[in-house]
């Protein structure tokens, strides 16, 4: 897939596509991000695939197109696709309460007021469904989300073991004092003891829901989450550099991860000392994977092709249409996405956005502020990695860098703008 097609052949201006590299290099030269790999494909043809800047500033190593990146929450759409495979097999319905599979979710409490010992709760008025889990409307949360429930996630060290601890720690990572969970199943039992931020199905709130989905995939398939992904997605698609750790022989290609400081960046995860060198305690469906742009392209192309890739069918056409549709009803994703993005560094109010299964969906491009198509499905990761698929334009865009937190600089917005302005048919 890495062979470059002449842009004009699929309706792109070669000259205008150069704005992508120019946008990325302006961020790199300003010492805002270390380096980027960017890719654009249309009608199954790659028209732009470029590396800029550095993958490891300290060792003076350039970014390469096959550099391995921590994709954090860009793992979520992969988990969503895995869940959809079991959905197609009739293993569950999206309207099922998750308590059908994990009984501990049967009697949830919902935060009303106060915090700590003074917290007031009420009983959940309806059960959490799998669909709510997949669209961040379950009422679950994350420890980095502000508020009394997020504070409980912190004090209970709720995310310990989910993913790999970086060498230098960082804002999302603490060493912790509590014993490790032995399995995703054990972790789910502990999670269900904490209150919800809101009644199920009433608000969009970013959460560990996709990690619960990883546990559900294990429960329904009888395999470990990682085994399921390898057997059903990574192996068949040829995603050779995607997984929950970076083996020794690939460490040379593993990028360093950085955090912003005034006028520069600081090293947050040295690849040579990273926790990604060993398997995580728990395989995180919400944020545990590493991948390359080339690998992720294969996954994205499968979704863009509505479930098919190079002659093999992974999902049904209607299933992918369902997965990438807007699953919001009366509740809106705009406010929740605004809260999330503002907390990470973006100062703007999100408008015109919905949410599908494990990814955002553009409902109104004009309100969303970019000349993309209605229905664009996308998501990204904490270290500023992003992808999107656009069924209307038969288009994929991917940008990977390694700066945490995402949203510090408008990497995805600039990438999308530079991509869409280059379309000429």
N, C-alpha and C positions, 0 to 999 in steps of 0.2 A: 504493500500500500504506500510505500514511501517514495515511489517514482513520481516525479513532478510532471503534470500535464500542462500544456500551454494554456494559460488562464482564459484566453479569448475563446477557446474551444468549448468552454462551459459557461460562457457569459460573464467573465470577469475581465477587468482592465488590469493588465500586468503593471502598468505604471501606477495606478491607484492602489493596487495591493501593497506597493512599497510603503504606504503609510503605516502598515502594521509594524514593520521593523523600525520605522522612524519613531513611532509612538513609544515602543518598548525601549529603544535606545535612549530616548529623552529621560525616561524614568531611571534607567541604569546609570547614565552619565551624571544625574543629579544625586547619585548614591542613595536612591530610595529603595531600589530592589537590586539583588545581585546579578540576575540574568534571567533570560526567558527562553522557553521553547514554544513556538506558536505554529499552529497548523490550521489550514482551511481546506475543506474538501467539498466539492459539489458534484452531484450526479455520479457519485462513486469515484470521482477523480480528485487527487490531491493537487491543488494549485499553488499552495504556499506551505512550506515546511522549513522552519528557520530557527537556528539557535543564536542567541545574542548574550553578551556578557559572560559572567563567571558562574560555575557551579560550586566553586570553593575558592573564596577570595584569599583566605590565609595561605593556601597552597598554590595560588595562582593557576588554578585549573579552569579551562574554559568550559562554558556550557556546551553540551553536545546534544544532537537530536535524540540520542538514546540514553540521556541522563535519567536516572531513577529519582523520582520525587515522592515525598510523603503527600498523599492526596487527601488525608484526613476525611472530611465529610463528603468528598467526591466519591467515597466508598458507598454512600447511601443509595444512589441509583442502581449500583450493582446488586446490593441487598434487595432492592425492590424488584429487580428482574428475577432474582433467584426465588423470591416469594411468589411471583406471578407464575413461575413454572409449576409450583406445587398447587397453586390456585387452579391452573388449567387441568391438573390431574384430579380435581375434585376433593383434595385433601381438607379443604375448609371453604367457607364462604366469607367474603369481605364483611358481611353484616354479622358474622359470629362474634359473640363476646369473647375476649381473650381468656376470660375465666373458664371457658369450656376446655381450654388446654392447660391453663395455669390457674387452678382454683383459688390461689391466694389473692387474685384480683377480684374475687367475688363480692367483697364488701369494702369498697374503697371509701376513704374519708377525703373531703375537699376543704381546702383552706378557706376560712371565712374572714378572720381578722387576727391581729396580734402576731407575735412570733415567740419562738422558744417555749418556755413553760406557760406563757400567757396565750398561746395560739388557740383560737377557737376554730373548730371544724364542724362540718355537717356531713351527713351521709351522701354519697353519690346518688343522684336521682335516676341515673341510667347506667348500664354497664359500658365499659370501654370496648369498642369494636375494633376488629383488625383494621378496618378502613380508617378509623380515627388514628390508630397507631401509625399507619403508613403516611398520613397527611399532617402529622403534628397537631392534631386536634384532640388528643387523648387526655390532656390535663397533666401529663408527665412533664418533667423539666430537665434542665442541666444545672450543674453546680455553678457554671459561670453566668447563668441568667439571674439578674438581680431580683431580690424579694425574699420573703421569709422561707418559702419552700426551697429556693436555690440555696439559701443559707443552711438548711437542713441537709441538703445533698452534700454541702461542704463538710459540715460537722460529722456526718456519717461516712465521709470519704466514699461516696456512692459510686464514683467512677474508677475506683482503684482497680488496677489490673486490666482495664479496657484500653488496649493499645500499648504502645511501647514508650517507655519513659526516656526523654531526650537526655543527653549527657549533661546539659547545663540547667535542667529543670525548665522553669518558665511559667508564664501566667496561668496556663491551663493545667499545670502538672505539679503535684506535691508528692513528696516521698511517702507520707502517711504513717500512721501508727497502728492501724487495724490489720488483722491477719488477712491474707489473700483469700479471695473466693476460689474454690476448687473447680467450679464449672459455671457456665452461663445459667444453668438451671438454678444453682444455689444463689447466684447474683439476683435473679428475677425474684426469688422469695424475699430477699432483703429489700429490694426496690418496692415491692407491693406493700411494705409496712409504712412507707412514707405517704403523706397526704398529696393530693393533686392540687395544682395551682388554680384550677377552675373545673366546673362541671364538664364531663366528657362531651365533646361536640360543640362547645360554645365559643372557644377562642382558638386562634393559631398560636401555639407556643413551642418554640424549638426544644427538642427533647431527646432523651435516650431511647425513644420509641423504636428506632431502627436496630438498636442492640437487643431489645426485646424480640424483634423480628428475627434476629440471628438465632436466638434461643428457640423461637418457634420453628424455624427451619430445621434445627436439630431434632426437635420433638417430632415433627411431621415426617422427616426423611429417614430417621434412624442413623444418620451420619453426623460427624462433627461438621460445624459450619464451614470450616476451611476445606474439608474433604468434598462437601457438596459443591462449593464454588469451583474447586479445581476440576472435578469430574464433569460438571454440567456447563461451566462457562469458560474458565481460563484455559483448560486443556483443549477443548474443541475449537475455541476461537484462536488459539495460538498466542495467548497472552503470557509469554514466557517470563516476563519480568514483573508480573503482578502477583502480590501475595502479602502475607502479614509480617514478613521480615526480609532482610537483604542478606543473602548468603555471602560468605567470605569472598568467593571468586567474583562477586559483582560489586563489592564495596568501592572499587575504584570509580564506578559510574554513579555512585550515590551522592547526591548534592548535599551541601551543608545547608542548614536552616538558620535564618536570621530573624532578629527583631529590630524595630526602629528605635533609633536614638536621634536626638537633634542633629540634623545635617549628615547623618550616616546610618550605619547598621551595626548591630552587635551579634556575635555568634551565639546561637541558642542550642544548636545540636551539631556537634562535630561528627561527621560520618564515621571516623575511625574509632570513636568512643561511644557511639550511639546505642541506645537500647534496641534499635531495629536490627542489631546484629544477632539477636536471639529471639525466639518465638515469644509472643506476649502471653501473659497468664490467661487472658480471655480474648478470643478472636472477636474484634469489634466490628459489627456491621454498620455502626454509625460513623466510624472514623479510623479504622485500623490499617487500611491498605497502603502499599506503595505501588507505583506503576510508572510507566513511561507514556509519553504522548502517543507513540506508535501503537502501544498496546491498547490504550484507552480508545484510540480511533476505531479499532476493530469492534469493541463493545458498542461505541456510539453509532457506528455504521449499521450494526445489527438492529439497533433500535430505530434508526432512520429508515431502514428497509422493512420496518414493521415486522421484525422477528426473524428475518432470514439473513444469512451471511455466507457467501461463497458456496451456495448450493445446499447448505444445511439449515433447517428450520429450528430455531430455539424457542420462539413464542409465536402464538397465532396473531394474525393481523389485528383482529378486534381486541385482543388482550393488550397489545402495545398502544392502540388508540385509547383504550380505557386507562392504562397506566399514565399516559401523557396528557390526559384531559384534566380540566379544572375540577377538583373534588370539593371545592368550597361551596357551601349553600348560603344561608343567611349570614353565617360567620364569614369574615373577610380575612385574607392573608396579609393585606396591606399594613395594618397596624402592628401585627406581630413581626413582620419582616422589617418594618421601620425600627422597632425596638431592638431587634437583633443587629441590624446593620449599623445603627447609631452607636450601640454599645461597642462595636468593633472598630468604629472610626469614621464611617460614612455619616455625613451630617444631614443628608437630604431625607425628605419624607417619601416613602415608597408608595407608589400609586399604580393602579392598573395591573396588579399581579394576583394570580391565583396559585393554587398548589395542587399537584397531582399525587401519584404514588412516589414518594421520596424525592421529588424534584419540583421546582417552581414552574409555573406556566404563565406566559404573558397573556392577559385577558384584553388589555387595551394598550397597544404599543405607544400611542401618542401620550397617554398618561404616564406610561412607564419611562418616557423620556429618551428613547432610542429608536432609530428607524428599523426596527426588527419586525418580524411577522407576528401576527396574532397566533397564539398557540405554541410559540417557542418554548421548549422544555429544557431546563438546565439546572445545574447545581454546581457548587464549588466546595473548596476545602479551606481549613483554617490557615494554611500556609500560602494562600493566594493562588490556588489552582482552580481552573474553571473549564467547563465544557458546555456546549449547547447543541441541540439539534432543531432544525427548522424544516418541517415537512413541506411547507408551502414552497420554499425555495430549494428543497432537496439539498440542504446545506448542513455542514458540521463545522463548528469552531472549537478549538482547544487552546488554552494558554496555561502554561505551568511556570511558576516561579517558586521561590521558597522564602517568603516573608510572613511572619506571624505577628499579629493577627491579620486575617483577610479583611479588606475594607480600609486598611490604612491609606492605600492609594487606589485610584479607580482603574485597576488593571483590567478587570473584565469589561467595564464600560468602554474603555478606550479600544480594547480588542474588538468588541462588537461594532462600535462605530467605524473603525478602520476597515472592517470586513464588509459591512453592508454598503458603505459609500463606493466600494469598488465593483459592485454588481452593475452590469451595463445592458442586460437583456431582461 
